[in-house]
Amino acid sequence: MTAQHLLFLLGVPFFSVVVSALARRFDLSGPLVLVVVGLLVSIAPFIPDYDLEPEFVLMILLPPLLYQAAVETSVPSLRENWSAVLILSVAMVLVTTLLTGFAMHWLIPGMPLPVAFVLGAVLGPPDTVAAISIAKRLGLPRRTVDVLVGEGLFNDATALTAFRIALAAAVGETVTVFDAVGRFVLSAAGGIVIGAVVAMVWDPIRFRMRDPRAESAISLILPFVVYITAEAVHVSGVMGVVILGLYLGHRRVRAGYATRMLDTALWDVIVEILEATVFALIGLQLIPILRDVDNWGAWQLIGYGMAAFTIVVLARFGGVYTFGYIGGFLVRHLRRNAPLAPPPPQTRTPRILFVVGWAGMRGVVSLAAAAAIPLTDNHGGPLPDRELVQFLTLFVVLATLIVQGLTLPPLIRRLGVEATDEVKEDAFAYCSAMGTAATAGLARLDELEATLPDPAVDRMRDQARWRGDKAKKYAMQVASGGPSASAAAVEDARRSMLDAERAAIEHLRDLREINDDVYRRVLHQLDLEEAYMERR
């Protein structure tokens, strides 16, 4: 690797994070801005072309992003929305693969059916990073966001497995329907087993370590270990990483508080870098891919690209509505047979289904899969239409990110599907949970009271009651329409006090009246108080 190439690879994350921060500053969609900036940079004559390496995406970018998304995903929420998640992440990907394959085989003269299925598998999985960020920012109902998150966790595993099967047929292997189903099931099951085994082995070890830095460092390494191990035995590394993250995330409450705080800060930074880099790399692929299809006519390429984009969008809408209503019917039928079951989630109204259908944007995983298509088949001959598949993939990725990404926010507002009541519900749930926690803490304090000095007991009892009272006041503020102006003024005053306190201890340190260890301890306490205010 040359110094110029290395500098380019380091420069992409740096400038991607800067652009992402500027987009947030001006309340713009970071993913879309990064894609557009990447396109402009790709056109610049003084910027070297960068051909996307599939191993870089699938082995470096994908495992940590999937792992962190899985850690932050609620397992109970997945159980509640299992039917919608399963339909979108498995059935929808396979339907899109088949429909796109047959349609493009019919539209493009001479494109072999196996190659068309490779294109369908490449375009099968939506990249929901942009959709999720927009959905959360605009306040879609939580269960709708949970469904999109669940889809994003599992659909890559389905698509990459379908891609391998279609690619095997395209390069000359004999693949039957039973063989394809067997490979699919074996790949998914193998990934689940590897992810579960690693999670269950590591889980009791981390609880006994009580070393936050070591635990966080290992959490960075484990997703790569699971992914590479699974891929080495030819099963789904994506599924392994997802299961690892779901298991460890569900049980992280048992870890130490310092580990959770360190993990949160560490992974926030890592995800910021990786997500920004992912969207910038999409835009940077324009010139390298156009260079490979210069033997095709421009209008011909645009026509095929528009056809592929239309087919992918229609396939998702058709599948979302069809499976949505079928799934709703099945869930209602099952609940009639189980009258004590909780009410069904409101994720299948026509307006919400339309938003879910329009949120099917494609991303860098599709580009990485297209880049992994070999140049030749098993007989040494050139693989037909390889460059065309890569161009169509880039076209659809850019079209979905720009067209759907730009129109999704006004569409959500136009349809009026924001979760306006969930803020109040969360406030009262927060109040109830804090009250339950305080009651449990006071009960334990009553058991230990005889072994503690009276002043310490009184202080701890007052602290527990203060937390419960603070939660009640917050809930009442939200119920009355949000925190009052006086409450906001109090918070601003407290932040100003914290700034003054930090300046005071910095002055003491500079005068050497306190040493650096004392300075860092006091600063840490002040930072924790401000962090609590921000989180609340």
N, C-alpha and C positions, 0 to 999 in steps of 0.2 A: 504493500500500500504506500503510495507516494505521499509526501508531506502535503501537497496541494489537495489530494483526495481526503486526507485525514482532516485538514483544516476545513474543508467543505462539510464533512460529516459533523464536525463539532459546531460549525457556524449555523447549520440548519436548526438544531435545537435552541441555540442561543437567540437567534432572530425570531424563531417561532414563538418563544415565550414572550419576547418583547412585544410582538404584534398582538398576541393574545391578550396581554395586559392592557395595551392601548384600546383594543376592541371593547374590553370590559369597561374601561374608563368612559368611553363614549356610548355605552349601552348598545353595542352591536353584537351580532352573533359571531363569536370567536372562530368556530369551525369554518363558516363561510368566508370570513375575511381572510383566514389563512389560506384557503384554497385559491381565492382570487389573487392574493399576493404571490403564492407559489406559481400560478400561471404567468403572471407578469415577470417574475424572476426567471422562469424557464425560457421566456422569449429573449431575454437580454443576451446580447452576443458575447459579453465578457464572462458569463457564468458557465462553467463546464456542465455538460450533460451528465445526469445521474440516472443510470439504469437501476431501477428498483430491484434489490436482491430479495427473493422470496424468503430466504433463510433469515434475513435481518428482520423482516416483519413477523414471521411465524415463530421464530425462536427468541427474538430479543424484545420486540414490542408487544406482541400478543399475550404471552404468559402473565406478565405483571398486571396488565390492564384487566384481563379476565379475572385474575386472582383478587384484586382489590374490589372489583365490581361484585364478585361472589361474596367476599367478606362483608360488604355493606348490604347485601341482600337479605331480607327477612325470610327465614325458612318457613315460619307460619304463614307468611304472605304467599309464598310459593304453593303451599298446601291449599290455601283458599282459592288460588287462581290456576290450579294445575291444568285444568282442561284448556283454558285459553293459551297458556304458555306452551303446552304440548302441541296444540294445533298450529300456533304460529311458528314455533321453532323446529318442528319436524314436518308436519303435513304440508304447511305452506311452502317450505323450502323445496320439498320434493315435487309438489304441484308446479311451482314456478320453474323448476328444472325441466320437467317434462314438457310443459306448455311452451316455454321458450325454445327448447330444443326442436320440437316438431315445427314450430312456426318459422324459425330461422332456417331450418333445413328446407322448408318449402319456399321461402322468400329468396334465399341466396342460391343462385345456380351453382351446382357442383359442390356445395358444402356437404361433406359426408354426415350422416346422422350421428355417429359417435362424437364427431367434433362439435356438432351442434349441441349435443347433450353436455359436452364439456363447457361450452359457453353458458348453457342454462345453469349448470352447477356453480359456475363462477359468479353468476348474477343472482343466485338464489338467496344468499343471506343479507338482509338489511343490516347496515351498520348503525346501531341505534344511539351511538354516543351523542351525535348532534341532536337527534330527536328528543332524547332524554333531557339534555341540557335545556332545550327550548321548553319542553313540557314542564319541567320543574320551575323554570323562571316565570312561566305564564300561569302556573297554578292549575294544571290539569288535575282531575280527581286522583287521589293517591293510588287507588287500585288500578287505574289506567296506566299510571307511571310504573307500577309494580309489574304489570303485564309486559310493558315494553322492555323493562330491565330483564325480566325472566327470558323473554325472547332473545335479547342480545347475549345472554349467557350461553344458551344452548344451540342457537341456530348455526353458529360457526362449525360446531362439531358435526352437525348434519350435513352442511354444505361441503366441508372438506372431505368427508367420507364419500359423499356422492361424487365429488370431483375425482377422487382417486379411482373409483369404479369406472366412471365415464372415460377417464384418461387411459385406463388399462385397455378398454375396448378400442379407443382411438388409435393406440400404438400397435394394435394387432393381436392382443390377447383375446381368447374366447371367454366371454362373460355371459352366463345365462341369468335368468331372473332369479332362480334359486341361489345361484352363486352370489349375486349382488345382495340379496336379502341376508344371506349368511355373513357376508363380509360386513355389512352394515351393523348387524346385531353384535357380532364378535368385536368390532371396533369400539362400539359404545360400551359394551359390557366390560371389555378389557380396561378401557380408560377409567370407568367407575371403580373397578377393583383396585387399580394402582393408586388412584387418588384417595380412596377410602383407607387403604392399608397404610399409606404414608401418613395420613392425618391421624389415624388411631395410634400409630407408633409415636409420633411427635407430640401429640396432645398431652399425655401424662408427663412426658419429659419436660416440656416447657413450664408446667405448673410447679415442678420441683426445682427448676433452675433459679428462679427469683433473681434473674439478671436481665434487666430491661434491655440493655444495649445488645447483649448476645441474642436475646429472643427476637428483637427487631431485625438484627442482621440475618438470622436464620430465616426469618419470614421473607426476606428478599431473595434468598437462594432457593427455597423450597419449590416455588412455582416452576423455575427452570429445571430443577431436578425431576419433578413429576412429568413435565412436558417432554423432556428429552428421553427419559426412561420409557414412557409410553410410546413415543414415536419410534424408538429403537426396536421395540417388539411389535411394531406395526399395528398399534391400536391408537385410539383417539387421545392425543395429548390435551386437546381442548377440554374434553370431558373430564379427564383426570384433574386438571387445574381447577375447574369449576367445582368439582366435588370436594377437593381439598379446601378451597376457600369457603364454601358453604358450611362445612363441618367445623372448621376452626373459627369462623366468624360467629357461628351459633353458640359456641362455647367460650368465647373470649371474655365473657363476664367473669370467668374464674381466674383470669390472669390478673396480675397486679395492676394497680392504677397507673403506675409509672410506665408500664409496658403499653397500656392502651393509649396514654397520652403521647408517648414517643412514636408509636405506630401511626397514630392519626397525623401527626406533623410530618413524619417521614413519607408516608404514602401520599399525602396531599401534594408534596413537592414532586415526587416521582410521577404521579399521574398527570400533573400539570405539564411537565416536560414531555412525556410520551404522547399525550393527546395532541398537544400543539405540534409536535414533530410529525405525527401521523397525517394530519390534515395538510400540512405544508408539503409533505412528500407526494400527496395526491396531485397537487397543482404542478409540482416539478416534473411530472411524468409526461407532460404535453409534447415537448419537442422530441424526446427519445422515441416515443411511440409513433408520432407522425413521420419521423424519419424512416421507420420500417414499413410504412404503407404508402410510400410515394409512387408506387406503381398502380395505385387505384385512383380513380377519378374522385375529385373532391365532392361533387354533388352525389355521386354514388355512395361514398362513405357516409355523408350526412344523412342520406335517405335510409341506409341500413341502420345507422345509429338511432334515428328517430323511431324507426320500426321497433328496434330492440327496447328502447325506452318505453314506448307505448305498451308493448306486450308485457313488460315487467310490471308496470303500474296497473294495467287492467287485471293481470293475474293476481296481484295482491288484493285489489278491491274485490274481485270475484270471490277469492278464497276467504277473505275476512268476513264478508257478508254471509256467504254460504255456511262456512264453518261456525261463524258466530251464532247464527240462528239454530243450526243443528246442535251446537254445544249447549246453547241455552235450553233447548227442548230436553236434551238428555239430563242436564242438571236439575231442571224442574221435575222431571220424571223420577229421578233418584231421590229428590227431597220429599216427594209425595210418599215414597216408601220409607222415609226416615223423618217423621214429623218433628222430632226434637232437634233437627239440624238447624244451624244458623241461617238467616235469610241469604239469598244468593247475592253475589256482588253485582253492583250496577255498572257493568263494563260492556253491556251489549245493547245499549240504546243506539238508534240509528245515527245520531250525531257523533257519539263516541266512536262507533265503528268506522265512521267516515274519517275521523282524525287518525285512528290507528292505521287505516288503509293508506292515508296520505303520508304517514310517518315512515314509510319504507325506503329510506335513503340508503344507498350503497356506499361502501367505503374501502379502506385500504386492504382489507382481507381479500376482497374480490380482485384487486390489482395484484396482490402477492400471488394468489392462485394462478392468475393469467400469466404472470411472469415465470411461474414454475413449469409451464408447458414445454416439453422438450422440443428441440429442433427437428429430430428425426423419429421415425417409428422403429419398431423392433427389427425391421428388415434393412435399416440404414437409409431409407428414402426420406425425403423431407415430409414433415407432418403438414397436411393440407390446411391452409387458411389460419395458420398459427398467428401471424401478424394481424390478420383481420379480427380474430377473437380478442387480441389484446387491445386493439383500437376500440372495438365496440364496448369492451369493458370500461375503458377510460371514459368514453362518451356517456355511457349510462351513469357511471359514478358522478361525473361532473354535472350531468343534467339533473339527477335526483337531488344532489346536494344544493345546487343553485336554485333550481325551479321550486322544488318542494321545500327546501330549507328557507327560502325567502318568503314563501306564501304560507308556511305553517303557522307562524305567530298571528297574522291577521285572520287566518281561518279559524283558529281557536277562539279568538275574540268575537268573530262574526257569529259563530255557532253558539256562543255563550255557554261553553262547557267548563268554565273555571270552577274550581272547588271553593265556593265562597264561604260555605259553612264549616269547612274542615279546620280553619284557624281557631274558631271558638271551641269546637270539639276537642282539638288538641290542647287548648288552654285548660279546659276542665279536666281532661285526662291527666295532664301534667300535675294539676293541683291534687287530684285523687292519688296519683302515684307517689308524690312527695309526702302526702299525708300518711299513706300506708307505710312508706319507708320510715318516716319519723316515729310512727307507732311501734314498729318492729324494733327500732333502735332504743326507744324508751323502755320497752319490755325487757330487752337484754340488759339495759342499764340497771333496772330494778333487781335483776338477778345478781349483778356484780356490785351493787351499792355497798354491801357490808365490807368489801375488801378495799374500798377507795376512800380517800379523805373527803369530807363534806364539801369543801370549796370546789374540788374537781367535779364532783357529782352535780352540783348546782350549775356549774359552767356548761357541762355537756348537756344537761337537760335544757338549759336555756337555748343552746345552739340548735338542738333538734326542734324545739318549738318555733324558733325564729325561722328556720327553713320552711316549716309548714305554713306559718303565717305569711311569709313572703310569697309562697306559691298561691295562696288564696287571694292576696292582693293583686297579683298578676292576672289571675283568672277573672277577677271582677273588672279590671281595667279593660281586658279584651272584650268581655261581655258588653261593656258599655260603649264599645266602638273603638277600642284601642287605647294604648297608654295616653294619659292626659298630657297636656302641655307642661304642667308642673312636674310630672314624673320625668318627662324628657329633660327638663331643666335640671332636675336633681341628678340624673345620670351624667349630664354634661359637666355639672359641678364636680361630681366625684372623679370623672376622668381628668379634669383640670387639677384636682388635688393630687391625683396619682402622678401627673407630670411634674408637679412641684416637689413631691416626695422623691421622685427619681433624680431630679436635679440636685436636691439636697444631699442625697447619699453619694452622688457622683462628686459633689464638691468635697465631701468628707474623704472620699477615696483619693482625690487629687492632692489634698492636704496631708495625706498619709495618716489621718486620725483613725481610719479603719483600714484593714488589709483587704486584698482582693477577694479572699474567701468569704469574709463577712459581707462585702459589697454584693457578691453574686447571690448569697443567700437572701438578703433583703430584697434585691431586685427580682429574684424568682418569686417571692411572696407577692410582691406588687403586681407582677405579670399574671400570676394565677388569679388574682382578684379581677383584673381587667378582662382576662379570658373568660371568667365566669359571667361577667356582665355581658360580653359579646354573645356567648352561647345562649344565654337566657333570652 
